[in-house]
Amino acid sequence: MIESPPQLNANLMRRGMKLVARKDIAELILRFNDEYLYWTDVKYKKIPDDVSYEQVWAATKISRMMQRVPIGNNPTYYLTLTNRMQQLCHYFDMNFGGSWENSSVIPSEDRERYLISSLMEEAISSSQMEGASTTRKVAKEMLRKKVSPKNLSERMIANNFESIRFIVEHKDDALTPEMLLHIHALMTKDTLDDLHDEGRFRDNDDVVVANDITDEVVHTPPSYTEITDHIDALCAFVNNDSQVVFIHPIIKAIVIHFQLAYLHPFVDGNGRTARALFYWYMLKNGYWLTEYLAISKIIYASKRKYEKAFLYVESDGYDLGYFITYHLRVLCLAFENLQNYIQRKIAQKQNNIDLFKLGNINERQVVILSLFRNNPKTILTVKELENRFGISHTTASSDLDVLVERGLLQKIAVNKVKFNYIKGPSFDKELNTI
């Protein structure tokens, strides 16, 4: 169980008010707020000998209260905007938004391919957080080849992938309860114990959030009788851009994520749906690079910190600063991962540049041939290439058939309508000439 912070009585508050103005304490508070440390972290930091940890905590809380921002008409939560939060929001504004033409992050000729790969990563990681156990390799094969899911884990990933594609297509829509229910229905199709729970708010209070190891209840969501009112308020908050106090869209997206996850309006699939809603709101507000960020992959790798961020909010009087700080770190890491991924792909592309010496082949065909060079046992289908490159059936077929005509690939009939493509009889001979 999370240790609760000290109660701030009148004496602590008076002492804290004096400490806020002290230079050495103010510097400490600035560091604590940049990291948005919880009480259990603060009490192990080095502090001056003439003050207690409780007094420093009181001063830290006072500094946060002085920077509070109201969240719509919801009195339950509040957020504190720190210097670090505002710096990161500016950094993301400079890198995640703007026009395609002004972006040098992703090479223009590879955007579609990187996008599909990122969407797959997001679907896989978000599902793994909820228990899906399929490996990345198997999951990507399933999504690329559009193979029907064979088990519950694969079904969860396929559903997540379809849900992400839906919210990308509907990023300009207003949020309604019906849209939220539709996203949940897509996300949970054929994965729940009771199929009637797909795309439906829960109608009981049998849902709790428990620790995976100890089974200790760590969060009891609001009663099902309050769900409709909460969802209506959430939709109003999402759709209203003319609030009295401006909340940066990225901060607002994180708040929306928290609110839905905290409400837990569904029997299952709450986390996946909340993360999808964050993703949707980011795209809605012009942060197009979000499509390329495998955000859930970072969250999955730091799942314990993700869960703690929720608990800290609830334990410290619904101060959303903990969850916001965690999520901003996730975005930073996801962006770094994207940059590293692109650099690796550029290096791979350079390694395959010799394949152009074969003559009369395009970039997609170079990638296809590189797959067989790296793994001679590779088996490709037209459908897989459609999904890998984001191209039409006709274009994918044409790319493969040209390589078949040259003997670089061989076309094998699986049945009357389906064909596989394997390494062709002239592959080794042709590649040995370059």
N, C-alpha and C positions, 0 to 999 in steps of 0.2 A: 504494500500500500504506500502511496505517496505521502511523505511527511508534510503536514500542513504548516504554512508560515506562521510566525508569531502573531498573536493578536496585537493590533496597534492601539494601545490604551492612550489616555491623554498625556501621560508623562513621556511615553516614547515619541509621541507626535511632536511634543514641545521640543524635546531634545533633537529629534530628526530635523525640525525646521531650522534650528541653529546650525546643524552640521551641513546642511545643503549649501550654506554660504561659505563654508570653510574650503580653502583651495585644495588641500590634499584629499579631502573627502569628495569634493566635486569631481576631481580627476578619476577617483575610484568609481564613482557613480557613472561617469561617462563610459568607462570600460564595461561596467556591469550592464548598462543599457544597450551598448552596441551589440553585445552577445545575448542580451536579454536573459540574464541568469536568474534562475529560480533560487528560492531560499536555500535549498540543500547544496547548491553550488557556492552561493555567496558565503555561507558560514565556514567554508574551508579556504577562503582566500586570505591573503596576508593583509591585515589592517593595522592602523596605528594603535599603540598600546593603551592610549587613554580613552578608547571607545569600545563598546561591546558590539558583537555581531548584530544583536537585536536593534541597537541604535543605528547602525549603518544600514540595516535592512529598512528601518523606518524612513531614513533619509532617501534611500533608493525609491521606496514606494511614493514618497511625497514628490520626488522629481518626476516620476511617471504620471502621477495624478495631474501635475501642472501641464502636461502635454496631451491630455486626454482629448479624444475626438468622439462625438456621439455617432452611433451607427443607426441611421434612419430613425424610425420610431420605436426601435427595440431597446428597452431599458435594461435588458438582461446582460448584454455584452458591452464592452467598451474597448477601444484600442488606443494605444499610445504611439505616436509617431516619433521615432528616434532619428538622430542624424544619420545613422547607418542605413535605416530603412529608406530614407529619402535619397541617399546617395545611390543605393542599389536600384531604386525605381528609375532614377535618371539614367543609370547605366543600361538598364533594360530598354528604356525608351530609345536610346541611341542605337541599340543592337537588335531588338526584337521587332520593331515596327518600321514605318517608312515604306518607300516603294521598292519594288524588286530591282529597278534600275540602279538604285543607290546602294544596293547591298553587295558587298564583296565577300560575304561570309560563305555563300554556297555558289560554286561555279554554275552558271546558267544552264549549261548543257547537261548537267547531272541532277538537276533539282527534282525531276519526277522520280528518278531512281532512288535518291536519298529519302524522298518523302515517303515512298512506299515502305522502305526498310524501317524508317522511324515509326510509322503507324503500326507496323507489326511489333516492334519492340515495346511500344506503349501498351498494346493489347495483351501481349504475353506477360509483361511485368505486373500490370494491374490485376490480371487474373491469378498470377502466382501468389500475390499478396493475400488472396482470398482462398488459397489452398490448391490451386491448379499445380500439378506436379510434372507435367510434360516438359521435356528438355527444349531449349531454344531451337536447336537444330530440327527436331521433329516438328515443332510448332510452325516454324517458318516454311518447312516443306509442305505442310498441310495447307497453309494460307496461300503459298505461291501456286501450288498445283490445284487449289480449290477442291481438295479431297474432303469427303464428308467426315466429320469428327467421329472417332472410334470409341471415345470414352468421355466421362464427365469433364475431365481436365481440358481435353481438346475442344469440347463444346463451349466451355467457359471462354476460352481464348478466341474461338471463332465468333462468338457472340460479341465479345468486347471489340473485336476488329470491325464488325458490322456497325456497332453502336458509334464508334469513332467516325466512321465514314458518314453516318447519318448526321452527326452534329456538325461535321465540316460542311455538309451540304446545306444545313439549316442554321448556319451561324448568324444570319441576319434576321432571324425570327425573334419575336418577343417570347419570353418564357411564360408558359401557362402550366397549370397543373396537368392538363392533358398531354402536353409535350413531355413533361417530366415522367409521367406514367409510361409514355411510349418508349422513352429512353430506357427505363427500367425493364420494360417488357422485352426489348431487344437484348438487353444485357443478361437477362436471366432465362431466356427461352430454353425450355427442356432441361433446366438444371435444379429446380426447386423440388422439394418433397411433394408439395401440393401445387399443381400447375395453375390453380386458380389464383395463386399469390403473385403470378407474373403480371406486372403492370397494374398492381393494386396496392393501395395503402393498407397497412396492417389494421386489423380490427380487434386487437387485444393488446394486453400489456405483458405478454410472455417473453418479450425480447429484452435481453440485457447484454452488455458488453463485458466479457470476462477475460481474465488473464489466461493466455494459452497454456501456461505451465501449471499454475496453482488453481485455476478455475475460480479465483476470487473475482467477485463482481466489482468492476472498476467504473462502470457508468450505467445508470438507469435512465433511459431516455424519457422525455415527456409522455404523458398518457396518450393513448390512441385517440381519445376524445378531443385532444387539442391539435391533432395533426392538420386538419383542414385549415384552421385559422393560421397556423404557423406557415403552411405552404402558401397561402394567399399573401401573407406578409412578406415571405421570401420573394415571391414573384414581383410584388410591388417594389421591393428594394432593388431587385435586379433591373427592372424595366425603367425605374425612375432615375434619370441622369441629372435632374435639376434640383438636387437636394441643397439644403441651406449650407451645409458644410461639405466642401468637395473632398471626396475620397479617391485617391489615385486608383485607376482601373485595376492595376495588378494587386494592390492591397484589397480592393473590393472583391476580386476573383477569389482570393484566399479566404476572405470572410465568408463568402458564399459556400465555398468548400466546407468550411468548418460548420456552418449553420445546418447544412443538410446532414452531414455526418453526425452532428450532435443530436439532431431531431430523430434520426434513425426511423424514418417513416415506413420502411419496408421490413418484411419478415427477414429478408436476406438481400445481399447485393447493395447495401447502403454505401460502403466504401467505394466500390467501383462506380456507382452512379454519381457520388459526390466528386470524385476525381474527374469524371467525364464533364460534369457541370463546370468545374474550374477551367478545364481545357476549352470548353465551348465559349465561356465568357471572355477568355483571353483572345480567342480568334475573333469574336464579335467586336472587340475593341481595337482591332487592327494589328494585333501582335502575331503576324503571320508566321514568324519563326517558331512559334509554339508547336506548329505541326511537325517540325523537324526535331523536337526535343523529346527524348525518351524520359519523361519526368517520372513516371511510375517505376522505372528501373532504378533511379536514385532512391526513391522512397522505399522500395523493396529492400535495397541494400542497407537502409538505415531504419528498418521497420520499428525497432525499439524506440528510437528517438522520435519517430512519427507518433507513436502511441503516447510517449511521455509528454509531447507537446500538447496533446489533447488534455491529458490529466492535469498538467500544470495550469492550463486555462481554468479548468473547473475548480481546482484547489485554491486558486488565488483570485477568487471573486470574479471569475469570467473575464480576466484580462487576456485579450486575444494576442497580445504582443509575443507570447511564446510561440504560438502556432504560426504567426506571420513571419517571425524571424527564422524559424525552421524552414518554412516554405521558400523564403527568399534564398536561403543557402542552397536548397534543392535546385532552384532555377539556375543559380551560379554554376553548380556542378554539372547540371544537364547541358548548359551552354559550353562549358569546357570540354565535356565528353564529345559534343557535336564537332567542335573545332578539331579535336584529336582524331575523331573518326574520319573527317574530311581529309585531313593531312595523310592519314593512312591510305585512303582510297586514291588520293592523288599520286602517292608513291607507287601503289599497285598499278595505276594507269601508266605510269612511266615505265614500269617493268614490262608492261604488255605492248608498249609502243612498237616493238619490233614486228608484231603481227600485221601491222599495216603494210609491211613489205610484201605480203602475199598479193596485194593489189586488188582493187575493186571490192573492198569490204568497208562497211560502215562501223561506227563506234560500238553499236550494239553487238554486231557480229564479232568484233574483237573481244568483247566481254564473254560472249558465248564460247569462243575458241579457248579463251583463258581458263574457263571452267573445266574444259576437257583436258587442257594441258596440266592443270593442277590436280585433277582427279580423272584419270582415263575411264573410270567406271561410271562416270556421270550419266544420268538418264534425264533428258529434258522432254517437256511437252509444250505445245503451243500455249496452253492455258497458263503454265508457269511463267513463260516469257511475257505474256500479257500483264500479269501481276507484277513481275520483277521490274519491267520497264514502264508500265503504265501506257501500253500501246494497244492498238486494236488487234482483233483476231487476224485480220488480213495482213497487217504489217508484220506480226510475229510469224505467221506462216511463210510469208515471202522471205524474211530473213533466214529462216531455217532451210527453205527449199533451195535457195541459192547456194548454200553451203553443201547441201546434199548433191546438187548437180556437179559440184566441183570435187566430190568424193571426200570432202572434209568431214562430213557427217553421213550417217546412214539412217534411213527411215524404216521403222519396224512397225507393222500393224499389230495392235493389241486386240482390236475387234474391227467390225465393219466401219466404225466411225472414229475410233481413237487410234492415234499413232504416238510412238515414242521415238526419240532421236538419240542415237548413240554415236560414239566415235567412228568415223568412216574409214574405209580402206586406204585412202590417200593421206590421212591426217599426219602420220609420222613422217612420211616422205616429204610432204609439202613443208612441214615445219622445220625439217632438217636443212632446207634450202635457204633459210633466212638467217 
